[in-house]
Structures are given as structure tokens and as C-alpha cells.
């Protein structure tokens, strides 16, 4: 009848979609690292509403945030790229990020 094959096809499609999303995320994060100076990683814990996120902040305060599969994945990514990694819930966010956001808002 095909009931189980449909479920398997949906699972394969979801896995392929997840892999494509992860590849795009990795590409974006690596591009940010290679085109900015002094990048640090801030790992945000998952909540009931969101997945774990990895926030990269450059020395001038420019930042990017991406949802990642897990906190462990984020730590491994940061370690693999030799980035200092911090738990954002413990250390907070650096002042340079707030200053960068304020400069962007004032430009309008």
C-alpha cells in the first residue's frame, strides 16, 4: 500500500533539507570569520521556543547570528576555527556589539 515508504521519503526529504540548511549556515559563518578581524563566538542556549544559536562578533562590533543544531555543535565549530567561545548567558554581550547597533540605528 505504500504507507511506510511515504514516511521514509518524508524523513529523507527532511534530512536533506537539514543538511542544506547546515551547509548554508556553515558557509555564512565561515565567510563572516574570513572577512572580519578579531571574531569571537558567543553561544546561546536553546529555549522552549528556539534552537541553540551561535553569535559571531567581530572586533568592530559587527555581528551575525545563526541557529545551530546544538550547543555542542557550536562549541565544536568555534574550536575548529580557533575562536574564543563564551556562554552568552553567563558573560553577556560585549559593549562593542551594543555600540555597533547604536551606530547602525543612528545612521537610520
ABEGO torsion letter per residue (X at the ends): XGAAAAAAAAAAAAAAAAAAAAAAAAAAAAAAAAABBGBBBBBBBBBAABBBBBBBBBAAGBBBBBBBABAAAAAAAAAAAGBBBBBAAAAEBBAAAAAAAAAAAAAX
